[in-house]
Amino acid sequence: MQNKGIIRLFTILLALVCVYQLSFTLVSRNVEKKAEAFGRGNQVKTDHYLDSISGETVYNFLGIRKYSYKDVKQREIQLGLDLKGGMNVTLEISVVDLVKAMSNYSKDPTFNAAINKAVEYQKNSQDDFVTLFGKAYKEIDPNAKLASVFLTPELKEKINFNSSNEDVLKVIRTQADAAIDNSFNILSSRIDRFGVVSPNIQKLTQRGRILVELPGVKDKERVRKLLQGTAALEFWETYENQEMYPYLLEANKVISAIKKSSSRSIAPAATTTNPSADNTATTKSGDESLLDQLESTKTDSTAAAAEKTSEAAGDYPLFSVLIPNANKEGQLFPGPAIGFTHSKDTSLVNSYFNLPQVKSVLPRDLKLAWQQKPFDEKGNFYQLVALKITTRDGRAPLNGDAVTDARQDFGQNKASAEVDMTMNNEGSKTWARMTKDNLGRSIAIVLDGYVVSYPTVQSEITGGRSNITGHFTVEEAKDLANMLKSGAMPAPAKIVEESVVGPTLGKESIHDGFLSFFVAFLLVLGFMMLMYSGQAGSIANVALVCNLFFLLGVLASFGAVLTLPGIAGIVLTMGMAVDANVLIYERIQEEMRAGKGIKLAVKEGFQHALSAIVDGQLTTMIVGIVLYIFGSGPIKGFATTLVIGICTSLFTSIYITHLVADFFLEKDKNIKFITNFAKGILQGTNFKFIGARKYAYWISGILITASILSIAIKGFDYGIDFKGGRTYVVEFKQPVRVADVAGALSGQFGSAPEVKTYGNDNTVRITTDYKIDDNSTTIDSEIEGMLYTGLKSMLGSDVSMDSFNQDYIKSSNKVGPTISDDIKKGAVIAILIALIGIFIYILVRFRNWRFSMGGVVALAHDATLVMGFFSLFSGILPFSLEVDQAFVAAILTVIGYSINDTVIIFDRIREYLHLHPKATMEENMDNAINHTLRRTLNTSSTVLVVLVAILLFGGATIRGFSLAMLIGVVVGTYSSVFVASPLAFDAQRVADNKKKLKK
């Protein structure tokens, strides 16, 4: 092998990178073990310990760089929600409502008819709503002008009466995009304040959809309200820090007196990791003293320093947690920020200020609000801002409805970003009064009760147009502009897809996933030792271990999320990884049987197997890329694992195996590449596959006909991914009958929902499409209440609604009708693109469209038979055969794997056509299939043992996926031998006959 030195160096560097990336996971686990020991079973104390050290250094990498626990947590291998429990929500921003709002809710009949028509179009289209609205408007009245509808006071600077419909649609799209961006930012800030570890929020490509993943959450209703609530943008006058400091001194005296005179503790309403401990925190009694509470909650060095500088912690209880906003000399800073607090202490500060005795010494018109974002680099400290109530009803004097436009701009010196804001007439008058009365003071911009910014007023602002300056980056200014601009427009977000996994089900999934992994790992190791002797089998197994190590390291470096299908992808990668070693070992044996020495046979075996390995793996990679593009959630995780696994498998099987084999050969150690047990298996076969093709055609024809008839007549058992609805996995304390559960719920839902056994006989999966089109924020709680009422007699009288939600509902899933329609279309498109991509790849590599045609038809044959099996045996087998996204992922993976086997045979046919030009096409094809037959059997066997392990031990969640893969590998192996090559032969024979006729 050439360039051994470079390969060794690359292997060492890759190993070091993987060790570095995986070290974060090890450090994180070590810190969390210490937290668990500290908490002694108390999750609140455990979480509090982790919160307190989030900004502290826990990992000093070789003295080069220091990492805090927060940094380490971000770099570890993340577990998906299906493994650790939590909530996955897809939100859709209502662009329909945005367009209506931009028209000032026009009553124009053409406009409203176009809105309704566009809504109908949206159900069956992948285009965005604005495009569909423009299309519908033109269809209803080609001569109508959108400018007449959208020429509103708010849009008069962007639209005039002569604006074309295309120009108006551009403005609408720009405004809608800004509103969607704003909604994304609002949701991001809400989630950051929610206190969830490692949340994930990302924009999806379809129709302004946003994906939110919240690991570990239990209060589903709180999350739904949080995500679907409309944003409140307000402008408040403020107190100055110097004005508030005397009041803070008085408040501190009151709190100190209470602490000294009473044994009752002042405790926060909840332990939090951020200032979201709402502004209505209350006091409550407890067993701990206030001093104990402070000692148990305060660990940050800055807070500790403040305590030491005070005369005694008991004399300055307020200032021990709320650090005054002053410099080292004690001089107060200007502005409305009166102090700052560590994130973990915000609830305690809130509880202090909510004491009636403290309220009595503070100004009656005072309103306190935390800053939205932390102001320190580590993200631990938040400022408390003093707002002034100037209205009789206690509301903000100005809100977001007054803002007509806002955009990011640069100041006169072009050195810093700023925001240019415009208001309507009513807002302009209020804004002029506020700025006139607050010259040299700050006006706070508040979103959802948290201060976004508090710019200082330089002069009275009339005309409603003003610039907001500050130390903004371009992105910060753009975000603030979006918040201000969208303040007047309703941008409600509705949940169109939701998945909730309970923590116990997540633990079960981890157990099942890793059990299937270890069983499959041992089976693959054993299979290689059984077939390829001690030396060769050990070399392949060393490469397999290296492959898993590199795979996990690369996953960690990419920040990939490990899901249960992702674990299945790793397990499947193990089976596919040794495929390459099987190809190499079989080829080496062929070279040795041809009379070549061991060293030459190894050299040429690797060389001749290379093209088949690369072709087979790259065709599978095409499928993985398609899955990644069109999949979502766990399916995307599976695709990521599959693609990375293919890359690492290629490297380890081709280069690591070669390096180890050469190491032994250079020391003149003989390597045995086959065991006595496997030596005679399928060796020297001479079956006439091409001659028997008609029998194969008849068998395939009968099976395909049966599959198509079953699909047409019986159909599929569609999961809610494809039909929409809600699914709940409910675990009872005792075995239950499906009919009893359905009967108990029929009275609640009007008709019995679909109920199936899920895994064990005490667990059922309940599916219903009841009120699936209802987008109200309370409908999910309503249906959960109906479930509880219907099943109460089977639960026991001592089970409350809260207990039912937390302990009995193991997981839930909701898919709206628009989402299910998109999933169907995406599945069809994904399969078509995969087939087209494979067709093109084979055409380029083999330069013969007959091979492409034979391969793709064989793939369609495999997919049809798998779908037919799921249709025909649905309701017959003792477990679910639902067709859902995981099933589509299985079909695509079957396509990728099946073409792998087919390409290996095609590669040998191509080689024989070159080596034996005088032999007939039939002879070359038969010889190629016979000579690769053991190879085909062994590669399939390694994957089959893996799939059996997943099927038996992987749990109910991926049982359908593993069964589809298992059936697919069997029919794929059959089609590679009996369908793909014979079809290519017949196509070539027809072409040759046509040439003869022309001559």
DRENSE-772250 format. One record per residue (C-alpha): residue in three letters; x negated, y, z negated. Coordinates in steps of 0.2 Angstrom, whole numbers, plus 5000, padded with zeros to 4 digits. Example, Ala and Ser with C-alpha at 12.3 -4.5 7.8 and 13.67 -1.06 7.14 Angstrom:
<volos>
ALA493849784961;SER493249954964;
</volos>
This chain:
<volos>
MET500050005000;GLN499350175005;ASN499250324994;LYS499250224978;GLY498450364968;ILE499750484973;ILE501150364968;ARG500350324952;LEU500150514948;PHE501950544953;THR502650404942;ILE501650464927;LEU502350644930;LEU504050584932;ALA503950484916;LEU503350634906;VAL504750734913;CYS506050604908;VAL505250584891;TYR505350774889;GLN507150784894;LEU507750634884;SER506850704869;PHE508150834866;THR509450694864;LEU508350614851;VAL508050774842;SER509950814842;ARG510450644836;ASN509150664822;VAL509850834816;GLU511550764817;LYS511050624806;LYS510450744793;ALA512050844794;GLU513050684791;ALA511950644776;PHE512250824769;GLY514150814772;ARG514250634764;GLY515850594774;ASN516550774773;GLN516650834791;VAL516951014786;LYS515251014777;THR514450924791;ASP515051044804;HIS514551194793;TYR512851124791;LEU512651114810;ASP513351294812;SER512151364799;ILE510651294808;SER511251334826;GLY510051474828;GLU508651394818;THR507151304826;VAL507351114825;TYR506151064839;ASN504351134842;PHE503851054858;LEU501951034857;GLY501851204849;ILE502151284866;ARG504051314865;LYS505251314850;TYR507051264852;SER508551294841;TYR509851164838;LYS510951264850;ASP509651254863;VAL509351064860;LYS511251034860;GLN511351114877;ARG509951004884;GLU510450834877;ILE511450704887;GLN513250754885;LEU514650634883;GLY516250654892;LEU517950674884;ASP518350494887;LEU516950444876;LYS517050574862;GLY518850624863;GLY519550794866;MET520550884879;ASN520350914897;VAL521451044905;THR521651114923;LEU522451284923;GLU523151374938;ILE523251554939;SER524951614946;VAL524451704961;VAL526351714966;ASP526651824950;LEU525151934955;VAL525751964972;LYS527452014965;ALA526652124953;MET525652214966;SER527252254975;ASN527952324959;TYR529252184961;SER529852244977;LYS531652194982;ASP531252195001;PRO532152035008;THR530751995020;PHE529452005006;ASN530451894994;ALA530851765008;ALA529051755013;ILE528551724994;ASN529851584993;LYS529251515010;ALA527451525005;VAL527851434989;GLU528551284999;TYR527051285011;GLN525951274996;LYS526551104991;ASN525851035007;SER524351145011;GLN522651165005;ASP522551355010;ASP522651484996;PHE524251574992;VAL523851735000;THR523451655017;LEU525151565016;PHE526051715011;GLY525351815026;LYS525851665038;ALA527651655031;TYR527851845032;LYS527351845050;GLU528551705054;ILE530051785046;ASP529751955054;PRO528251975066;ASN528652165067;ALA528752195048;LYS527352295040;LEU526652245023;ALA526052415020;SER527852475017;VAL527952345003;PHE526252374995;LEU526152564996;THR526252584978;PRO525552724966;GLU524252594960;LEU523652544978;LYS523852714987;GLU521952734988;LYS521752564996;ILE523252555007;ASN524152685018;PHE525652675029;ASN524552645044;SER523652495036;SER523852335047;ASN524552175039;GLU522752105040;ASP522052245030;VAL523452235017;LEU523152045015;LYS521252085012;VAL521752204998;ILE522952084990;ARG521651944991;THR520252054983;GLN521452104969;ALA522051924966;ASP520251864966;ALA519752004953;ALA521251954943;ILE520751764943;ASP518951814939;ASN519651914924;SER520751764919;PHE519251654919;ASN518251784908;ILE519651794896;LEU519851604895;SER517951594892;SER517951714878;ARG519451634870;ILE518651464871;ASP516951534864;ARG517951594849;PHE518951434847;GLY517451354838;VAL517251194850;VAL515451124852;SER514851114870;PRO516451174879;ASN516551174897;ILE517451294908;GLN517251314927;LYS518151374942;LEU518851254955;THR518851284973;GLN520751264975;ARG522051404973;GLY521251494958;ARG521151334947;ILE520151334931;LEU519451174923;VAL519351174904;GLU518551034894;LEU518651054875;PRO517750904866;GLY518350854849;VAL519950964848;LYS521450894839;ASP522751034838;LYS523451014856;GLU524751144854;ARG523551274848;VAL522551244863;ARG524051254875;LYS524551424867;LEU522751484868;LEU522551444886;GLN524251494893;GLY524451654883;THR524451824892;ALA523051944888;ALA523252104878;LEU522152244884;GLU522152404872;PHE521252564869;TRP521052624851;GLU520352774842;THR519052734829;TYR518252784812;GLU516452824811;ASN515252714801;GLN514852864790;GLU516652894786;MET516952704781;TYR515452674771;PRO516152754755;TYR517652644757;LEU516552494758;LEU515752534742;GLU517452554734;ALA517952384741;ASN516352304735;LYS516752364717;VAL518452294718;ILE517852124724;SER516552124711;ALA517752164697;ILE518952024703;LYS517551904703;LYS516951944686;SER518651944678;SER519451794686;SER518951614689;ARG520051604704;SER518951584720;ILE519151684736;ALA518951564750;PRO519151584769;ALA520651514777;ALA519551404787;THR517751374791;THR517251434808;THR515851454819;ASN516351624826;PRO517351774823;SER518951684829;ALA519451654811;ASP520851774815;ASN521151944808;THR522551884796;ALA521451774785;THR522251754768;THR521651714750;LYS521951554742;SER521551474725;GLY520251334723;ASP519051254710;GLU517451334716;SER516951504709;LEU516651644722;LEU514751634718;ASP514751444723;GLN515751484738;LEU514451614744;GLU513051494740;SER513851354750;THR514251464765;LYS512751584766;THR511151504773;ASP510551634786;SER508951714782;THR509551894786;ALA511051874774;ALA509851794761;ALA508651944763;ALA510152064760;GLU510651974744;LYS508851984737;THR508752174740;SER510352194730;GLU510352214711;ALA511252044710;ALA512351944721;GLY513751964709;ASP513752144710;TYR513752154729;PRO514852014735;LEU515452114750;PHE513752164756;SER512951994753;VAL513951934768;LEU514352104778;ILE512652184781;PRO512952374783;ASN512552444800;ALA510952544794;ASN509152554797;LYS507752494785;GLU507752664777;GLY509652644773;GLN510152784786;LEU511852734793;PHE511952714812;PRO513252814822;GLY514752734830;PRO516252634824;ALA515252474819;ILE515252464800;GLY514252304798;PHE513752134805;THR514051964799;HIS513451784803;SER514751694813;LYS515051564799;ASP515451704786;THR516851804797;SER518251714788;LEU517551754771;VAL517451934776;ASN519251934783;SER519851864766;TYR518951994756;PHE519852134767;ASN521552054765;LEU521552054746;PRO522952174741;GLN521752264729;VAL520452294743;LYS521852354754;SER522352484741;VAL520652574742;LEU520552574761;PRO521352704773;ARG523152654777;ASP522752684795;LEU521252564796;LYS521252414807;LEU519752304808;ALA519252204823;TRP517752094827;GLN516652124842;GLN517051994856;LYS515251944859;PRO513751924847;PHE512452064847;ASP510951964843;GLU509951864855;LYS510251704846;GLY512151734846;ASN512351714828;PHE512951894822;TYR514551984826;GLN514952174822;LEU516452224813;VAL517252384821;ALA518452504812;LEU519952554822;LYS521152694818;ILE523052674819;THR523752834826;THR525552784831;ARG527052764820;ASP527352584825;GLY525552534822;ARG525252484840;ALA523852544852;PRO524152714859;LEU523652654876;ASN523652484884;GLY523152394900;ASP524752434909;ALA524052614912;VAL522552564922;THR522752564940;ASP521052524946;ALA519252494939;ARG517652454948;GLN515852424944;ASP514752564949;PHE513052644945;GLY512652804936;GLN511952964943;ASN510152904940;LYS510652734947;ALA509652654932;SER511152574924;ALA512852494928;GLU514452584923;VAL516352564926;ASP517352684935;MET519152684929;THR520752754935;MET522452774926;ASN524252814931;ASN525152974927;GLU525752924910;GLY524152844905;SER523152994911;LYS524153104899;THR523852994884;TRP521952964889;ALA521753154890;ARG522453184873;MET521353034866;THR519753094874;LYS520053274868;ASP520353224850;ASN518853114850;LEU517453214857;GLY515753134851;ARG516752984844;SER517052814851;ILE518652744859;ALA518652554857;ILE519252444872;VAL520052284864;LEU520552124872;ASP521551994864;GLY521152074847;TYR519252084849;VAL518252234854;VAL517452224871;SER516652394871;TYR516752554862;PRO516052694873;THR515752874866;VAL516853014873;GLN515753144880;SER517053264886;GLU518953284888;ILE519553174903;THR520953234913;GLY521653174929;GLY521552994923;ARG519852954931;SER518352914919;ASN516752824918;ILE516252704905;THR514452704902;GLY513352594891;HIS511852474892;PHE512852364904;THR512052234916;VAL512852234933;GLU513752074928;GLU514452144912;ALA515052294921;LYS515952194934;ASP516752084920;LEU517352244911;ALA518052314927;ASN518952154931;MET519752164913;LEU520252334915;LYS520952324933;SER521952164929;GLY522652244913;ALA524152304922;MET524452144932;PRO525251984924;ALA524051834928;PRO524951694918;ALA523951534918;LYS525051374918;ILE524351194914;VAL524551094930;GLU523450944923;GLU523050894906;SER522150744898;VAL521950714879;VAL520850574872;GLY520950534854;PRO519350514844;THR519650334840;LEU519950294858;GLY518350384863;LYS517450274850;GLU518250114858;SER517650174875;ILE515850204869;HIS515850024862;ASP516649944877;GLY515550044889;PHE513950004880;LEU514449824877;SER514749794896;PHE513049884899;PHE512049764888;VAL512949614894;ALA512749654912;PHE510949704909;LEU510549534901;LEU511449444915;VAL510449534929;LEU508849494920;GLY509349314918;PHE509849304936;MET508149374943;MET507249254932;LEU508349104937;MET508049144956;TYR506349214957;SER505149134945;GLY504349204930;GLN503049324939;ALA504149394952;GLY505749404941;SER504749494928;ILE504049614940;ALA505849654946;ASN506449664928;VAL505049794924;ALA505649894939;LEU507449884933;VAL506949944916;CYS505950084924;ASN507450124935;LEU508650144920;PHE507350254911;PHE507150374926;LEU509050374929;LEU509350434911;GLY507950554912;VAL508550634928;LEU510350634922;ALA509750734906;SER508750854917;PHE510250894928;GLY511350914913;ALA512550784919;VAL514050724908;LEU514050544904;THR515850474906;LEU516550294905;PRO516550284924;GLY514750354923;ILE514250204912;ALA515050094925;GLY514050184938;ILE512450144928;VAL512949964926;LEU513349954944;THR511650034949;MET510849894939;GLY511549764951;MET511149874966;ALA509449914960;VAL508849734961;ASP509649714978;ALA508049794985;ASN506949674976;VAL507949524982;LEU507749595000;ILE505849614997;TYR505649444989;GLU506649355002;ARG505649435016;ILE503949395008;GLN504549215007;GLU504949215026;GLU503149285029;MET502349155019;ARG503349015028;ALA502649085044;GLY500949035037;LYS500349205031;GLY499249225015;ILE500049294999;LYS499249465001;LEU499749485019;ALA501449415016;VAL501749545001;LYS501149685012;GLU502149645027;GLY503649585017;PHE503749765009;GLN503549845026;HIS504849745035;ALA506149755021;LEU505949945020;SER507149995034;ALA508549875028;ILE508349945010;VAL508350125016;ASP509850105028;GLY510850005015;GLN510550135001;LEU510850285011;THR512550225018;THR513050205000;MET512350374996;ILE513550455009;VAL514950374999;GLY514250444983;ILE514150624990;VAL515950614997;LEU516550554980;TYR515550694971;ILE516350824983;PHE518150764982;GLY518150684965;SER518550774948;GLY518150744930;PRO517550564926;ILE517550514945;LYS516250654948;GLY515250584934;PHE515250414942;ALA514750494959;THR513350584950;THR512650424942;LEU512850324958;VAL511850454969;ILE510450474956;GLY510450294953;ILE510150254972;CYS508750384972;THR507850304957;SER508250124963;LEU507350164979;PHE505850224971;THR505650094958;SER506049944969;ILE504949994983;TYR503450084974;ILE503450024956;THR503749844961;HIS502349854974;LEU501149934962;VAL501349794949;ALA501249654962;ASP499649734970;PHE498949744952;PHE499149554950;LEU498549514967;GLU496949624965;LYS496549514950;ASP496749364961;LYS498249304951;ASN499449204961;ILE501349264961;LYS502649134964;PHE504149214973;ILE505449084971;THR505948954958;ASN506248764961;PHE508048794957;ALA508348924971;LYS507148854983;GLY508348744993;ILE509848864992;LEU510548915009;GLN508748875016;GLY508648825035;THR510548845038;ASN511048845057;PHE512848885057;LYS513648955073;PHE514449115065;ILE514749195082;GLY515549045089;ALA516749025074;ARG517249205075;LYS518949165081;TYR519349075065;ALA518749225055;TYR519849335066;TRP521349225062;ILE520949225043;SER520749415042;GLY522249445053;ILE523349345042;LEU522649425026;ILE522849605034;THR524649565040;ALA525049505022;SER524249665015;ILE525149785027;LEU526849705024;SER526649705005;ILE526049885006;ALA527549935017;ILE528849835008;LYS528349824990;GLY527149974989;PHE525950024975;ASP526150044957;TYR525550224958;GLY524750304943;ILE525250484938;ASP523750544948;PHE524750514964;LYS526550534958;GLY526450664944;GLY527150644927;ARG526550614909;THR525750464902;TYR525450424883;VAL524450284876;VAL525250234859;GLU524550114847;PHE525650034834;LYS525149954818;GLN525949794823;PRO526349704840;VAL527749774850;ARG528849714865;VAL528849824880;ALA530749814882;ASP530949874864;VAL529950024867;ALA530850064883;GLY532550044875;ALA532050154860;LEU531550294871;SER532950284884;GLY534150374873;GLN532950524872;PHE532450534890;GLY534150494898;SER533450334906;ALA532050214900;PRO530250284904;GLU529050164912;VAL528250064898;LYS526749934900;THR525649844888;TYR523949924888;GLY522549814882;ASN523149734866;ASP524949684862;ASN525149824849;THR524649964862;VAL525850024876;ARG525650154890;ILE527250264892;THR527450354908;THR528850484912;ASP529150624924;TYR530450704913;LYS530450894916;ILE528750884925;ASP529151044934;ASP529451134918;ASN528051254915;SER528551324898;THR527251324885;THR528351224873;ILE528851084885;ASP527350964880;SER527750984861;GLU529550954865;ILE529250784874;GLU528050734861;GLY529450764848;MET530650664859;LEU529350514859;TYR529150534840;THR531050534837;GLY531350384849;LEU529950274841;LYS530150324823;SER531050164819;MET529550064825;LEU528350174816;GLY528950174799;SER529850314788;ASP528150374781;VAL527450424797;SER527550614800;MET527550704817;ASP525850764814;SER525250594809;PHE526050524825;ASN525150644836;GLN523450614828;ASP523450434823;TYR524650344835;ILE524450434852;LYS522750374857;SER522750474874;SER523950574885;ASN523850634902;LYS524850754912;VAL524850784931;GLY525950914939;PRO526750884956;THR525551004966;ILE524050924958;SER524650744962;ASP524950804980;ASP523150874982;ILE522450714974;LYS523350614988;LYS522750715002;GLY520950724994;ALA520950534993;VAL521450515011;ILE520150645017;ALA518750575006;ILE519050395014;LEU519050465032;ILE517550575029;ALA516550425022;LEU517050315037;ILE516550445049;GLY514950485040;ILE514450295040;PHE514950285058;ILE513750425063;TYR512350365052;ILE512350185060;LEU512550265077;VAL510950375074;ARG509950225066;PHE510450085078;ARG510850195094;ASN512250075098;TRP514050125095;ARG514549945095;PHE513649925079;SER514550075072;MET516250015078;GLY515949845070;GLY515349915054;VAL516750035052;VAL518149915057;ALA517449795044;LEU517549925031;ALA519349965035;HIS519649775034;ASP518949775017;ALA519849925011;THR521549855017;LEU521249695009;VAL520849774992;MET522449884993;GLY523449734999;PHE522849634983;PHE523349784972;SER525049794980;LEU525449604981;PHE524849564963;SER525549714955;GLY526749664941;ILE526149484942;LEU524449494934;PRO524449524915;PHE523649694916;SER523949854926;LEU523549874944;GLU523850054946;VAL523250154961;ASP522450314954;GLN520850414957;ALA519850274949;PHE520550154962;VAL520050274976;ALA518350284969;ALA518250094969;ILE518850084987;LEU517450214992;THR516150124982;VAL516649954991;ILE516450045007;GLY514750105002;TYR514249934996;SER514949825010;ILE514049935023;ASN512449895013;ASP512649715017;THR513149745035;VAL511749855038;ILE510449725032;ILE511149605044;PHE511149735058;ASP509349775054;ARG508849595057;ILE509849585073;ARG508949735079;GLU507349655075;TYR507749495083;LEU508349575099;HIS506649655100;LEU505649505096;HIS506649385106;PRO507249475122;LYS507449315132;ALA508649235119;THR510549275121;MET511449405110;GLU512349255102;GLU510849165097;ASN509949315090;MET511549365080;ASP511749185073;ASN509849175069;ALA509949345060;ILE511449305050;ASN510749135045;HIS509049195040;THR509849335029;LEU511149225022;ARG510349185005;ARG509849365004;THR511649415007;LEU512249294994;ASN510949344981;THR511249534983;SER513149504981;SER512849394966;THR511849524956;VAL513349644959;LEU514649514955;VAL513949474938;VAL513849654934;LEU515649674939;VAL516249524929;ALA515349604913;ILE516249774916;LEU517949684919;LEU517849574903;PHE516949704892;GLY517249874899;GLY518949904891;ALA520649934898;THR520250104905;ILE519150044919;ARG519849874921;GLY520749924937;PHE519150004944;SER518149844940;LEU519349724948;ALA519549824964;MET517649824965;LEU517549644962;ILE518849604975;GLY517949724987;VAL516249644985;VAL516949474989;VAL517849525004;GLY516449645009;THR515249505009;TYR516449395019;SER516649545032;SER514849575034;VAL514549405040;PHE516149355048;VAL516849525055;ALA515649665057;SER514349565068;PRO515649465078;LEU516549625082;ALA514949715088;PHE514549555098;ASP516249555107;ALA516149745110;GLN514449725118;ARG515049575128;VAL516449675135;ALA515249815140;ASP514049685148;ASN515549615158;LYS516049785164;LYS514249815170;LYS514249655180;LEU515849695188;LYS515249865194;LYS513749785201;
</volos>
